Structures are given as C-alpha cells and as structure tokens.
Amino acid sequence: MEETGEFVDTQALTPEGTFMRYDGEGRPPVTDGPFAETKDLIAGWYIIDVESWDRAVEVAG
C-alpha cells in the first residue's frame, strides 16, 4: 500500500503488552484474563486513502 500511495498512517494506542486496570475502590479488579472484558476494544488505528468503498473493504478484508 505504500507503493500505491494508499497507506497514510498506523499507530498503536499503547506499547504492546501494556495495560492498566483500576476499579476506583483501591483494590485490584478481578477479571477472567489479561484482556479487556468487552467485545469492542480499540487498540490503535490504520488510516488509508483509497478511491472507493469497495477498495477499502478489500484492504480491510
């Protein structure tokens, strides 16, 4: 994508393996694992500049 000029930017929101949890009560939260307990988690972004919606779907797929 860099060769075609479609790549714009990509960035992680935190370094790989970095996380922090806080429950606001001064005690460690209890979870089932090291991952966020949600199906929706934004860990970074990927920006592209393409000619069409179909091309964006192709790149994402």
Residue frames as a rotation matrix with the C-alpha (Angstrom) as fourth column:
MET 1
0.561 0.828 0.000 0.00
0.828 -0.561 0.000 0.00
0.000 0.000 -1.000 0.00
GLU 2
0.240 -0.554 -0.797 2.94
0.198 -0.776 0.599 2.34
-0.950 -0.302 -0.076 0.46
GLU 3
-0.739 -0.566 0.366 3.87
0.427 0.027 0.904 1.79
-0.522 0.824 0.222 -3.19
THR 4
-0.294 0.721 0.627 0.34
0.884 -0.044 0.466 2.69
0.364 0.691 -0.624 -4.37
GLY 5
-0.834 -0.079 0.546 0.07
-0.055 -0.973 -0.224 5.72
0.549 -0.217 0.807 -2.07
GLU 6
0.158 0.979 -0.128 -2.94
0.020 0.127 0.992 4.28
0.987 -0.159 0.001 -0.23
PHE 7
0.138 -0.187 -0.973 -1.18
0.939 0.336 0.069 3.97
0.314 -0.923 0.222 3.14
VAL 8
0.468 0.049 0.883 -1.45
-0.063 -0.994 0.089 7.09
0.882 -0.097 -0.462 5.31
ASP 9
-0.359 -0.551 0.754 -0.71
-0.792 -0.247 -0.558 6.17
0.493 -0.797 -0.348 8.94
THR 10
0.450 0.471 -0.759 -0.95
0.157 0.795 0.586 3.47
0.879 -0.383 0.284 11.60
GLN 11
-0.481 -0.590 0.649 -0.40
-0.548 -0.375 -0.747 3.67
0.684 -0.715 -0.143 15.34
ALA 12
-0.155 0.371 -0.916 -0.97
0.689 0.705 0.169 1.57
0.708 -0.605 -0.365 18.45
LEU 13
0.591 0.457 0.665 -2.53
-0.119 -0.766 0.632 3.41
0.798 -0.453 -0.398 21.37
THR 14
0.672 -0.470 0.572 -0.16
-0.658 -0.026 0.752 1.76
-0.339 -0.882 -0.327 23.87
PRO 15
-0.365 -0.854 -0.372 3.01
-0.921 0.389 0.010 -0.26
0.137 0.346 -0.928 23.54
GLU 16
0.138 0.400 -0.906 2.41
-0.362 0.872 0.330 -3.97
0.922 0.282 0.265 23.01
GLY 17
-0.134 -0.132 -0.982 1.68
0.629 0.755 -0.187 -5.75
0.766 -0.643 -0.018 26.29
THR 18
-0.974 -0.216 0.062 1.00
0.104 -0.677 -0.729 -2.55
0.199 -0.704 0.682 28.24
PHE 19
-0.038 0.995 0.097 -2.23
0.264 -0.083 0.961 -2.24
0.964 0.062 -0.260 30.18
MET 20
-0.976 -0.163 0.147 -3.59
-0.092 -0.301 -0.949 -0.84
0.199 -0.940 0.278 33.43
ARG 21
-0.105 0.968 -0.227 -6.75
0.471 0.250 0.846 -1.60
0.876 -0.019 -0.482 35.33
TYR 22
-0.990 -0.111 0.089 -8.34
-0.018 -0.521 -0.854 0.46
0.141 -0.847 0.513 38.07
ASP 23
-0.339 0.925 -0.172 -11.72
0.775 0.379 0.507 -0.06
0.534 0.039 -0.845 39.70
GLY 24
-0.141 0.246 0.959 -11.76
-0.136 -0.964 0.228 3.20
0.981 -0.098 0.169 41.66
GLU 25
0.839 0.532 0.117 -12.10
-0.216 0.127 0.968 1.48
0.500 -0.837 0.222 45.04
GLY 26
0.238 -0.845 0.478 -8.41
-0.967 -0.255 0.030 0.99
0.097 -0.469 -0.878 45.84
ARG 27
0.096 -0.208 0.973 -8.43
-0.337 0.914 0.228 -2.76
-0.937 -0.350 0.018 45.32
PRO 28
-0.855 -0.471 -0.218 -7.33
-0.364 0.244 0.899 -4.85
-0.370 0.848 -0.380 42.35
PRO 29
0.135 0.926 -0.353 -10.13
-0.974 0.058 -0.220 -5.71
-0.183 0.374 0.909 39.92
VAL 30
-0.351 -0.151 0.924 -10.94
-0.130 0.985 0.112 -9.38
-0.927 -0.080 -0.366 39.36
THR 31
0.210 0.369 -0.906 -11.08
-0.948 -0.152 -0.281 -10.49
-0.241 0.917 0.318 35.72
ASP 32
0.856 0.201 0.475 -11.06
-0.106 0.970 -0.220 -13.73
-0.505 0.138 0.852 33.73
GLY 33
0.430 -0.746 0.508 -7.80
0.893 0.434 -0.118 -12.96
-0.133 0.505 0.853 31.96
PRO 34
-0.403 -0.729 -0.553 -5.35
0.608 -0.665 0.434 -10.32
-0.684 -0.162 0.711 30.80
PHE 35
-0.802 0.128 0.583 -7.70
0.503 -0.381 0.776 -8.97
0.322 0.915 0.241 28.12
ALA 36
-0.824 0.556 0.110 -10.43
-0.563 -0.784 -0.262 -6.36
-0.060 -0.278 0.959 28.25
GLU 37
-0.693 0.656 0.299 -13.82
0.479 0.729 -0.488 -7.83
-0.538 -0.195 -0.820 29.12
THR 38
0.144 0.707 -0.693 -15.54
-0.372 -0.610 -0.700 -6.34
-0.917 0.358 0.175 26.10
LYS 39
0.319 -0.012 0.948 -16.17
0.758 0.604 -0.248 -7.26
-0.569 0.797 0.201 22.51
ASP 40
0.806 -0.031 0.591 -15.36
0.388 -0.727 -0.567 -3.70
0.447 0.686 -0.574 21.42
LEU 41
0.522 -0.723 -0.452 -11.76
0.451 -0.215 0.866 -2.70
-0.724 -0.656 0.214 22.03
ILE 42
0.942 -0.278 0.187 -9.86
0.014 -0.524 -0.852 -0.02
0.334 0.805 -0.490 20.13
ALA 43
0.600 -0.789 -0.134 -6.13
0.571 0.305 0.762 -0.74
-0.560 -0.534 0.634 20.30
GLY 44
-0.529 -0.779 -0.336 -4.96
0.252 -0.523 0.814 1.58
-0.810 0.346 0.473 17.54
TRP 45
0.566 0.725 -0.393 -5.75
-0.192 -0.347 -0.918 2.90
-0.802 0.595 -0.057 14.10
TYR 46
-0.471 -0.579 0.666 -4.93
0.602 0.341 0.722 2.33
-0.645 0.741 0.188 10.46
ILE 47
0.305 0.552 -0.776 -5.58
-0.188 -0.764 -0.617 5.19
-0.934 0.334 -0.129 8.02
ILE 48
-0.471 -0.377 0.798 -5.79
0.699 0.392 0.598 4.60
-0.539 0.839 0.079 4.28
ASP 49
-0.145 0.393 -0.908 -6.63
-0.492 -0.825 -0.278 6.82
-0.858 0.407 0.313 1.32
VAL 50
-0.700 -0.030 0.714 -8.40
0.440 0.769 0.464 4.79
-0.563 0.639 -0.525 -1.36
GLU 51
-0.962 0.259 -0.082 -10.55
-0.215 -0.543 0.812 5.56
0.166 0.799 0.578 -4.39
SER 52
-0.149 0.969 -0.197 -13.70
-0.516 0.093 0.852 3.70
0.844 0.228 0.486 -3.33
TRP 53
0.257 0.385 0.886 -15.59
-0.954 0.249 0.169 1.99
-0.156 -0.889 0.431 -0.54
ASP 54
0.973 0.133 -0.186 -15.07
-0.180 0.947 -0.266 -1.34
0.141 0.293 0.946 -2.31
ARG 55
0.202 -0.971 -0.127 -11.29
-0.003 0.129 -0.992 -0.86
0.979 0.201 0.023 -2.25
ALA 56
-0.256 -0.253 0.933 -11.42
-0.878 -0.342 -0.334 -0.01
0.404 -0.905 -0.135 1.47
VAL 57
0.652 0.558 0.512 -13.37
-0.707 0.691 0.148 -3.22
-0.272 -0.459 0.846 2.15
GLU 58
0.822 -0.420 -0.385 -10.86
0.038 0.715 -0.698 -5.17
0.568 0.559 0.604 0.05
VAL 59
-0.165 -0.934 0.317 -7.94
-0.340 -0.248 -0.907 -3.75
0.926 -0.257 -0.277 2.04
ALA 60
-0.133 0.185 0.974 -9.69
-0.988 -0.107 -0.114 -4.41
0.083 -0.977 0.197 5.38
GLY 61
0.759 0.646 -0.077 -10.66
-0.645 0.763 0.047 -7.97
0.089 0.014 0.996 4.45
